Amino acid sequence: MSDISILDLQNLRHLIGGYENSHCKMTDYASQAQDPEVKKLFQDAADSAMKNKQELMKFL
């Protein structure tokens, strides 16, 4: 793999932080949801955000 530029690192940091933030919010929303379907929707979104974050972490 070629070297990662400073701009690439900054972009990765921004994206990873966004997915981390989304994961935390969706997990919190899922814990507060009363409806099972809504709860699953939020949990699936949280899982997806964590998966995306982990995939981006591989570039570091």
Contacts in CASP RR format, 6 or more apart in sequence:
PFRMAT RR
TARGET T0000
AUTHOR 0000-0000-0000
METHOD contacts of the structure
MODEL  1
MSDISILDLQNLRHLIGGYENSHCKMTDYASQAQDPEVKKLFQDAADSAM
KNKQELMKFL
4 12 0 8 1.000
4 59 0 8 1.000
4 60 0 8 1.000
8 59 0 8 1.000
9 60 0 8 1.000
12 56 0 8 1.000
12 59 0 8 1.000
12 60 0 8 1.000
15 56 0 8 1.000
16 53 0 8 1.000
16 56 0 8 1.000
16 57 0 8 1.000
17 53 0 8 1.000
19 49 0 8 1.000
19 50 0 8 1.000
19 52 0 8 1.000
19 53 0 8 1.000
19 56 0 8 1.000
20 49 0 8 1.000
20 53 0 8 1.000
22 45 0 8 1.000
22 46 0 8 1.000
22 49 0 8 1.000
23 46 0 8 1.000
23 49 0 8 1.000
23 50 0 8 1.000
23 53 0 8 1.000
26 42 0 8 1.000
26 43 0 8 1.000
26 45 0 8 1.000
26 46 0 8 1.000
26 49 0 8 1.000
27 42 0 8 1.000
27 43 0 8 1.000
27 46 0 8 1.000
29 42 0 8 1.000
30 39 0 8 1.000
30 40 0 8 1.000
30 42 0 8 1.000
30 43 0 8 1.000
30 46 0 8 1.000
33 39 0 8 1.000
33 42 0 8 1.000
END
